[in-house]
Amino acid sequence: MLPVIAIVGRPNVGKSTLFNRLAKKRNALVDDMPGVTRDRLYSTINWKDVEFLLVDTGGFDTSQQGTIAEGIKRQVGIAIEEADVIMLMFDGKAGPVVGDEELLSILRRSKKKVFYVVNKIDGPEHENASLEFYSLGIKEVFPVSSAHGYGVAALMDEITKDFPPFKPTEKDDEHIRVALIGRPNVGKSSLINKIIGSDRLLVSEIPGTTRDSVDISFERKGQSYLFIDTAGIRRKTRVKERIEKFSMIKALKMISMAHISIILIDSKAGIYEQDIRICGYALDEGCGMIIALNKWDLIRNDKFLINSLNNSIDRQMSFIPFVPRLNISALTGEKVRKLFSLIDNVWAQYNTNIATPIINNVLRNIIEDHPPPYVGGKSLKFFYSTQVSIRPPVFLIFVNRPGSVISSYKRYIINQFRKRLGFNHIPIKIFFRER
């Protein structure tokens, strides 16, 4: 078990900026608007041959009320409970405020080891601003600048000086990366919470509760999974706040990084044009796909609504007929575990590599069953085919006139490859080249 360091503090004091600096990448969304971070974000950090788990938390603000504010407080409380060391961050420009005192009181009751960090101190000439915080009864403060790095090295050296040295172990780091994508409020965070059996993610009926993409590692029957919760993807015309734009960009980026995308659809609300568009994003990226019809418990007994939903899917998603579908309820847990068998099946096909003789035998049979049409009075001659990559499977077919292979015949070959080579649940790509 790695030591756990949690960064806590009021909204907009610079926690995520420090988190990103230590992680050496922009894992957490950062904006001048308070309250950007809502869920707990984790990153494994190696600091001078010492490894630990760093946790970023949402801004703790007792003056705010409501479902989301209470959820953030609960998430911060969990982070404090599981941490070995806590960094309490203050705003050096604002000085001590009531919210700092309240959080300080909570941490003193926790009996955890706490380092008091005064942020926004951009150099030694500004360190006097940190002296104000001694009035809170603190023995030592660490002036730092999350944005510019001033004082961060000294702080981390002090925090980690008693941590055990990092001992690398041989392990398989291959996760199946599974991104949960969909419109806002379709139940992505609820589904992950149900899968891992914990309130790991903030859940609310308010659309747009999840703003950042959150990675959660999970192991089942010896297989490692990395679930990625993403912000709801709205239509561009409905995105007004800058932070929501960044959230959408990151959600779309997560699709490109995922092996498999689970597209969640609100079965009670039905199919929206945006649902179709999201499926198109995943298809363009070439990742495996699963359609999860969530909130099935709300329509289970409504045969008319079920028939209407299925007809809409068959009609509007005819461009991805191979994608498996599952009716689930993140609230009750209905069929949630069956997702894993689908994920494992899609993953197996996604990694399949077919021997060249088998491919060429299949290609020969396909052409014999349905020869290509004459184009410009000339026939097409297919020479051979080979698989050039996996994730997704990509094939090259060598032909005398690749530019003359019409689109309908291309679709025929793709569909026959998928059917005859066992790729019934994943997208495949075929390119035609001149020998």
Backbone torsions as a table, in degrees:
resi	resn	phi	psi	omega
1	MET	NA	127.0	178.3
2	LEU	-78.6	148.4	171.3
3	PRO	-59.5	146.1	-177.3
4	VAL	-115.0	126.2	176.6
5	ILE	-115.8	123.9	178.4
6	ALA	-108.3	135.7	174.7
7	ILE	-100.6	121.1	179.9
8	VAL	-128.7	161.0	179.6
9	GLY	163.1	177.6	178.5
10	ARG	-69.4	169.5	178.0
11	PRO	-62.4	141.8	170.6
12	ASN	66.5	28.8	176.5
13	VAL	-92.9	-8.6	175.7
14	GLY	110.4	20.6	-177.5
15	LYS	-63.5	-48.4	-176.9
16	SER	-67.6	-31.9	177.4
17	THR	-64.8	-42.2	176.4
18	LEU	-67.0	-41.0	177.7
19	PHE	-56.8	-47.0	-179.9
20	ASN	-65.4	-37.8	179.5
21	ARG	-64.0	-43.1	-178.9
22	LEU	-73.3	-33.8	178.3
23	ALA	-76.8	-14.8	179.8
24	LYS	62.5	27.9	172.7
25	LYS	-162.6	161.0	-176.2
26	ARG	-84.4	71.0	178.4
27	ASN	-72.0	-39.1	-175.0
28	ALA	-104.0	138.1	174.5
29	LEU	-67.7	138.9	-179.3
30	VAL	-127.6	134.4	178.3
31	ASP	-155.0	156.3	178.5
32	ASP	-68.3	-19.3	179.8
33	MET	-73.9	127.0	-180.0
34	PRO	-64.0	151.6	173.0
35	GLY	84.3	20.4	179.8
36	VAL	-66.6	-48.2	179.3
37	THR	-79.2	131.0	179.7
38	ARG	-126.1	-42.4	178.0
39	ASP	-92.5	164.0	174.5
40	ARG	-75.8	130.5	177.1
41	LEU	-111.6	138.1	-177.3
42	TYR	-119.4	147.9	172.8
43	SER	-152.6	136.3	176.2
44	THR	-84.1	124.1	-174.2
45	ILE	-115.1	137.0	171.3
46	ASN	-112.4	113.1	-178.3
47	TRP	-117.2	105.7	177.1
48	LYS	50.9	55.1	177.8
49	ASP	66.6	19.2	171.8
50	VAL	-120.5	130.5	-177.2
51	GLU	-112.8	139.2	178.5
52	PHE	-151.6	168.6	179.2
53	LEU	-103.9	121.3	-178.8
54	LEU	-101.8	136.4	-177.2
55	VAL	-121.6	123.9	173.2
56	ASP	-96.8	141.0	-177.5
57	THR	-127.1	163.8	175.7
58	GLY	-73.1	161.8	179.8
59	GLY	-67.4	127.8	-178.6
60	PHE	-88.8	116.1	-176.0
61	ASP	-139.5	105.7	-178.1
62	THR	-73.2	-14.7	-179.6
63	SER	-78.7	-17.5	-179.0
64	GLN	-89.3	140.0	178.5
65	GLN	-120.6	165.6	178.2
66	GLY	117.3	170.3	-174.7
67	THR	-60.8	-47.1	-176.6
68	ILE	-67.9	-43.9	179.7
69	ALA	-61.4	-42.2	178.4
70	GLU	-67.6	-36.6	177.7
71	GLY	-64.0	-40.8	178.2
72	ILE	-63.0	-43.2	178.3
73	LYS	-59.7	-40.1	179.5
74	ARG	-66.1	-41.7	178.1
75	GLN	-62.7	-41.0	177.4
76	VAL	-63.7	-41.5	179.2
77	GLY	-61.2	-40.0	178.1
78	ILE	-65.9	-41.2	179.4
79	ALA	-62.0	-40.5	178.3
80	ILE	-63.7	-42.3	-177.2
81	GLU	-64.8	-38.7	-175.7
82	GLU	-88.9	-6.8	-176.2
83	ALA	-82.0	148.3	170.7
84	ASP	-89.0	-36.3	-179.9
85	VAL	-133.6	143.0	-179.1
86	ILE	-123.1	134.1	170.3
87	MET	-102.3	112.3	175.1
88	LEU	-93.0	116.1	-174.0
89	MET	-102.0	133.5	177.1
90	PHE	-112.7	161.2	176.1
91	ASP	-95.2	108.2	-176.7
92	GLY	-66.4	-24.6	179.8
93	LYS	-80.3	-33.9	-178.8
94	ALA	-82.4	-26.0	-175.9
95	GLY	77.6	176.6	-178.9
96	PRO	-63.3	136.1	176.9
97	VAL	-132.2	173.2	-176.0
98	VAL	-58.9	-40.7	-179.1
99	GLY	-59.6	-34.7	177.2
100	ASP	-63.9	-41.4	-178.9
101	GLU	-65.2	-40.3	179.7
102	GLU	-63.8	-44.6	179.8
103	LEU	-68.8	-37.1	177.1
104	LEU	-61.1	-40.5	179.0
105	SER	-63.3	-40.8	178.5
106	ILE	-63.0	-42.8	-178.0
107	LEU	-69.0	-34.5	177.8
108	ARG	-65.1	-35.3	177.5
109	ARG	-71.9	-23.8	-177.3
110	SER	-74.0	-19.5	-179.5
111	LYS	65.0	18.1	178.2
112	LYS	-86.4	158.5	176.4
113	LYS	-75.2	124.4	-173.5
114	VAL	-123.0	135.1	172.1
115	PHE	-110.6	129.4	-174.2
116	TYR	-98.2	116.2	-171.4
117	VAL	-114.8	122.2	177.1
118	VAL	-101.0	110.4	-175.8
119	ASN	-90.8	170.3	178.8
120	LYS	69.1	29.8	172.1
121	ILE	-103.0	99.5	-167.3
122	ASP	-83.5	-1.7	178.9
123	GLY	179.4	171.4	-177.2
124	PRO	-60.3	-27.1	-179.6
125	GLU	-69.9	-13.9	179.9
126	HIS	-104.8	3.7	-174.3
127	GLU	-65.2	-22.1	178.8
128	ASN	-58.3	-28.4	-178.9
129	ALA	-65.1	-25.1	-179.1
130	SER	-77.5	-17.9	-176.2
131	LEU	-66.7	-25.0	-179.8
132	GLU	-58.4	-28.8	-172.9
133	PHE	-76.4	-10.8	174.0
134	TYR	-66.7	-19.2	178.5
135	SER	-66.1	-14.6	178.7
136	LEU	-84.2	3.5	-179.9
137	GLY	84.9	24.5	-179.5
138	ILE	-90.9	139.4	-179.0
139	LYS	-80.0	-35.7	-177.9
140	GLU	-149.6	134.7	174.6
141	VAL	-117.8	153.4	179.3
142	PHE	-116.2	106.8	177.3
143	PRO	-75.3	127.9	-178.8
144	VAL	-142.0	167.8	168.9
145	SER	-127.7	107.5	178.5
146	SER	-61.2	-35.1	-175.2
147	ALA	-74.2	-38.4	-173.5
148	HIS	-109.6	-10.2	175.9
149	GLY	91.5	-2.6	-179.0
150	TYR	-62.3	128.1	175.6
151	GLY	78.5	-6.8	-175.5
152	VAL	-67.8	-41.7	-178.7
153	ALA	-61.9	-44.6	179.3
154	ALA	-62.9	-39.7	178.3
155	LEU	-62.4	-49.5	-175.7
156	MET	-69.6	-34.4	175.5
157	ASP	-60.3	-41.2	-178.7
158	GLU	-70.1	-42.0	-178.6
159	ILE	-65.0	-41.7	-170.8
160	THR	-95.4	3.2	-173.4
161	LYS	-61.6	-27.5	-179.9
162	ASP	-102.5	4.6	179.0
163	PHE	-74.0	147.7	178.1
164	PRO	-67.7	146.9	178.4
165	PRO	-64.5	151.0	-178.3
166	PHE	-73.0	129.4	176.7
167	LYS	-118.2	103.9	-179.2
168	PRO	-64.2	140.2	177.9
169	THR	-122.9	151.1	176.8
170	GLU	-76.6	121.1	180.0
171	LYS	-152.3	157.5	178.8
172	ASP	-87.9	112.0	-177.2
173	ASP	-90.4	11.5	-177.7
174	GLU	-77.6	105.1	172.0
175	HIS	-97.3	150.3	164.0
176	ILE	-84.9	111.1	-177.1
177	ARG	-84.0	116.0	-175.0
178	VAL	-118.5	113.4	178.4
179	ALA	-96.8	132.0	173.8
180	LEU	-97.5	117.8	-175.6
181	ILE	-128.6	160.0	179.8
182	GLY	158.6	178.9	177.1
183	ARG	-67.6	165.6	177.1
184	PRO	-60.5	143.8	171.2
185	ASN	67.0	29.9	175.9
186	VAL	-94.2	-6.6	174.3
187	GLY	107.6	24.3	-177.4
188	LYS	-64.4	-49.4	-179.0
189	SER	-67.1	-38.2	178.2
190	SER	-61.9	-38.5	-179.4
191	LEU	-65.8	-43.8	178.8
192	ILE	-64.4	-42.1	177.6
193	ASN	-59.1	-40.1	179.5
194	LYS	-67.4	-39.9	-179.0
195	ILE	-63.3	-46.0	-175.7
196	ILE	-89.5	-6.0	177.3
197	GLY	69.3	34.3	-178.3
198	SER	-154.1	151.7	175.9
199	ASP	-82.2	62.8	-176.0
200	ARG	-73.4	-30.2	-176.0
201	LEU	-118.1	145.6	178.5
202	LEU	-70.5	129.5	-177.6
203	VAL	-124.1	134.0	178.7
204	SER	-152.2	155.7	175.4
205	GLU	-75.0	-9.2	179.9
206	ILE	-77.5	120.2	179.1
207	PRO	-59.4	143.0	178.0
208	GLY	85.7	15.7	-179.9
209	THR	-61.0	-45.2	176.9
210	THR	-80.3	124.6	-179.9
211	ARG	-110.0	-37.5	-177.8
212	ASP	-105.0	159.3	174.1
213	SER	-82.8	133.2	-174.8
214	VAL	-121.1	126.6	178.4
215	ASP	-94.3	134.0	179.0
216	ILE	-134.5	116.6	177.9
217	SER	-81.1	144.1	-176.5
218	PHE	-152.2	137.2	179.8
219	GLU	-120.4	137.1	-178.7
220	ARG	-145.4	121.5	178.3
221	LYS	53.1	41.6	176.1
222	GLY	82.4	-4.2	179.5
223	GLN	-104.3	131.8	179.4
224	SER	-92.1	135.6	177.2
225	TYR	-122.9	145.5	172.0
226	LEU	-120.4	103.0	178.8
227	PHE	-85.5	136.0	-178.8
228	ILE	-119.8	110.2	175.5
229	ASP	-85.2	133.0	-175.9
230	THR	-121.7	160.6	175.3
231	ALA	-69.7	151.4	177.9
232	GLY	-62.3	136.7	-177.7
233	ILE	-95.8	108.8	179.3
234	ARG	-92.5	170.8	169.5
235	ARG	-67.0	143.3	-175.9
236	LYS	-56.9	-35.6	-177.0
237	THR	-67.7	-18.4	-178.7
238	ARG	-97.4	-1.5	179.8
239	VAL	-88.7	115.2	-175.4
240	LYS	-113.4	-43.6	-178.4
241	GLU	-77.8	144.9	179.3
242	ARG	-61.7	-41.1	-178.0
243	ILE	-65.3	-32.0	178.0
244	GLU	-69.4	-34.1	176.0
245	LYS	-63.1	-45.6	178.9
246	PHE	-63.3	-37.8	179.1
247	SER	-61.6	-42.6	179.6
248	MET	-66.3	-42.0	179.4
249	ILE	-60.4	-42.0	-179.2
250	LYS	-69.6	-36.9	177.7
251	ALA	-61.6	-43.1	179.0
252	LEU	-67.0	-34.0	177.4
253	LYS	-65.4	-37.1	-179.8
254	MET	-64.0	-31.5	176.9
255	ILE	-61.9	-41.8	-178.6
256	SER	-68.5	-23.6	-178.9
257	MET	-92.4	-11.6	-174.7
258	ALA	-85.7	149.5	169.8
259	HIS	-79.2	-39.5	-176.8
260	ILE	-134.5	135.0	173.7
261	SER	-109.3	126.4	171.3
262	ILE	-96.0	112.0	180.0
263	ILE	-89.9	111.2	179.7
264	LEU	-87.9	134.0	179.0
265	ILE	-126.9	136.0	177.0
266	ASP	-76.7	105.5	-174.2
267	SER	-66.0	-28.1	179.7
268	LYS	-75.4	-38.3	-179.2
269	ALA	-74.7	-24.4	-179.2
270	GLY	89.3	-173.0	-175.9
271	ILE	-89.1	127.8	176.1
272	TYR	-106.4	160.2	176.1
273	GLU	-58.6	-34.7	-180.0
274	GLN	-66.2	-31.8	175.5
275	ASP	-61.0	-42.7	179.7
276	ILE	-64.4	-41.8	-179.1
277	ARG	-63.5	-40.1	179.6
278	ILE	-64.9	-40.6	175.7
279	CYS	-60.5	-37.5	178.0
280	GLY	-64.2	-38.5	176.9
281	TYR	-59.5	-46.8	-178.1
282	ALA	-65.3	-40.5	179.7
283	LEU	-63.8	-41.4	179.7
284	ASP	-61.7	-33.9	-179.8
285	GLU	-79.5	-12.2	176.0
286	GLY	76.8	17.6	179.9
287	CYS	-85.6	160.7	173.0
288	GLY	-65.4	154.7	-174.6
289	MET	-137.5	146.4	172.1
290	ILE	-138.1	131.7	175.5
291	ILE	-97.7	119.0	179.1
292	ALA	-109.0	113.6	178.6
293	LEU	-86.9	96.8	-174.5
294	ASN	-83.1	165.9	-179.9
295	LYS	64.6	31.7	-178.7
296	TRP	-64.1	-26.4	-179.8
297	ASP	-62.7	-21.0	-178.5
298	LEU	-83.1	-17.5	-177.1
299	ILE	-125.0	5.0	-172.7
300	ARG	-52.0	-37.0	-175.3
301	ASN	-97.9	5.4	-178.9
302	ASP	-103.1	89.8	-174.8
303	LYS	-63.7	-36.1	179.5
304	PHE	-63.0	-46.0	-179.1
305	LEU	-66.1	-37.6	179.4
306	ILE	-64.6	-45.8	179.4
307	ASN	-63.0	-40.7	179.1
308	SER	-63.7	-41.6	179.7
309	LEU	-64.5	-47.6	-179.6
310	ASN	-62.6	-39.7	178.1
311	ASN	-64.5	-40.0	178.9
312	SER	-63.3	-42.2	179.6
313	ILE	-64.7	-47.3	-179.3
314	ASP	-60.2	-36.5	-176.9
315	ARG	-80.1	-47.8	-172.4
316	GLN	-86.0	-18.7	179.9
317	MET	-114.0	33.0	-179.4
318	SER	-67.1	-16.2	179.7
319	PHE	-78.8	-8.4	176.9
320	ILE	-133.3	57.9	-176.5
321	PRO	-67.5	-18.6	-177.2
322	PHE	-79.7	-13.2	-174.3
323	VAL	-73.3	125.0	179.9
324	PRO	-70.6	150.4	-180.0
325	ARG	-123.1	147.9	178.5
326	LEU	-143.4	132.1	176.9
327	ASN	-89.1	120.7	-175.1
328	ILE	-134.8	170.0	170.4
329	SER	-137.5	110.1	177.1
330	ALA	-66.7	-24.1	-179.3
331	LEU	-73.7	-48.7	-176.5
332	THR	-94.0	-16.1	-177.0
333	GLY	88.1	4.1	-177.8
334	GLU	-57.6	120.7	176.7
335	LYS	60.2	13.4	179.3
336	VAL	-62.8	-40.7	-179.1
337	ARG	-66.3	-25.0	179.3
338	LYS	-68.9	-15.7	176.1
339	LEU	-58.3	-35.1	-175.8
340	PHE	-65.9	-37.7	178.7
341	SER	-65.8	-36.3	176.0
342	LEU	-68.4	-44.3	178.6
343	ILE	-58.1	-47.1	-178.3
344	ASP	-64.3	-37.2	179.2
345	ASN	-67.0	-46.6	178.5
346	VAL	-62.9	-42.1	179.7
347	TRP	-61.3	-42.4	179.7
348	ALA	-61.8	-44.2	178.7
349	GLN	-67.7	-36.3	-178.2
350	TYR	-62.2	-27.2	-177.1
351	ASN	-102.6	3.8	-174.1
352	THR	-72.2	134.3	176.4
353	ASN	-120.1	119.1	-176.1
354	ILE	-96.6	136.0	178.2
355	ALA	-64.4	143.4	-176.2
356	THR	-58.0	-42.8	178.7
357	PRO	-59.0	-36.8	178.9
358	ILE	-66.3	-42.6	-179.4
359	ILE	-61.6	-45.1	-177.4
360	ASN	-68.4	-33.3	175.6
361	ASN	-65.3	-41.6	177.4
362	VAL	-64.2	-44.3	180.0
363	LEU	-60.8	-42.9	179.5
364	ARG	-61.2	-43.6	179.6
365	ASN	-66.6	-37.2	178.9
366	ILE	-61.9	-45.8	-177.9
367	ILE	-69.2	-37.0	177.7
368	GLU	-65.1	-39.1	-180.0
369	ASP	-68.0	-34.5	-177.8
370	HIS	-149.2	88.4	-177.5
371	PRO	-60.8	150.4	178.9
372	PRO	-68.0	150.3	179.3
373	PRO	-72.9	155.5	174.2
374	TYR	-71.2	137.9	178.3
375	VAL	-124.0	119.2	-177.9
376	GLY	65.4	28.5	179.2
377	GLY	76.6	7.9	-178.8
378	LYS	-121.0	149.4	-179.5
379	SER	-92.0	156.3	175.1
380	LEU	-95.8	140.3	178.0
381	LYS	-121.4	116.0	178.6
382	PHE	-92.3	126.1	-175.5
383	PHE	-90.6	-61.9	-179.8
384	TYR	-163.2	170.5	-178.8
385	SER	-139.4	154.3	177.2
386	THR	-150.5	152.5	176.0
387	GLN	-90.0	131.3	-175.0
388	VAL	-108.4	-14.8	178.7
389	SER	-164.2	171.2	174.4
390	ILE	-122.5	176.6	177.3
391	ARG	54.1	62.6	-2.6
392	PRO	-87.5	167.8	176.4
393	PRO	-62.6	130.5	-179.9
394	VAL	-123.8	134.1	-177.0
395	PHE	-122.6	145.6	170.7
396	LEU	-109.7	132.9	174.2
397	ILE	-119.2	124.8	-178.6
398	PHE	-95.5	128.1	-172.6
399	VAL	-140.9	153.7	-175.6
400	ASN	-67.7	-33.0	179.0
401	ARG	-135.4	81.5	-175.2
402	PRO	-60.4	-30.8	-179.2
403	GLY	-71.4	-11.2	-178.0
404	SER	-98.6	2.0	177.8
405	VAL	-78.8	109.7	-175.2
406	ILE	-71.7	157.2	-173.0
407	SER	-61.1	-38.0	-178.6
408	SER	-65.9	-34.7	178.9
409	TYR	-74.5	-33.1	174.6
410	LYS	-60.8	-45.3	179.7
411	ARG	-62.9	-39.2	178.3
412	TYR	-60.0	-46.2	-178.8
413	ILE	-65.7	-42.9	178.9
414	ILE	-60.2	-47.1	-179.4
415	ASN	-63.3	-39.0	179.8
416	GLN	-71.6	-37.1	175.2
417	PHE	-60.7	-45.7	-178.5
418	ARG	-62.6	-42.1	-176.8
419	LYS	-70.4	-45.6	-171.2
420	ARG	-85.8	-19.4	-179.0
421	LEU	-103.5	3.1	174.6
422	GLY	85.2	21.5	178.2
423	PHE	-99.9	57.6	-173.1
424	ASN	-80.9	-9.2	-176.6
425	HIS	-123.3	5.4	-175.8
426	ILE	-133.4	159.8	172.9
427	PRO	-77.5	146.7	171.5
428	ILE	-128.4	160.5	179.8
429	LYS	-123.9	137.2	177.8
430	ILE	-128.2	129.4	177.0
431	PHE	-119.4	142.5	-179.0
432	PHE	-104.9	130.8	-177.9
433	ARG	-130.6	152.5	175.3
434	GLU	-83.4	137.1	-177.6
435	ARG	-68.7	NA	NA
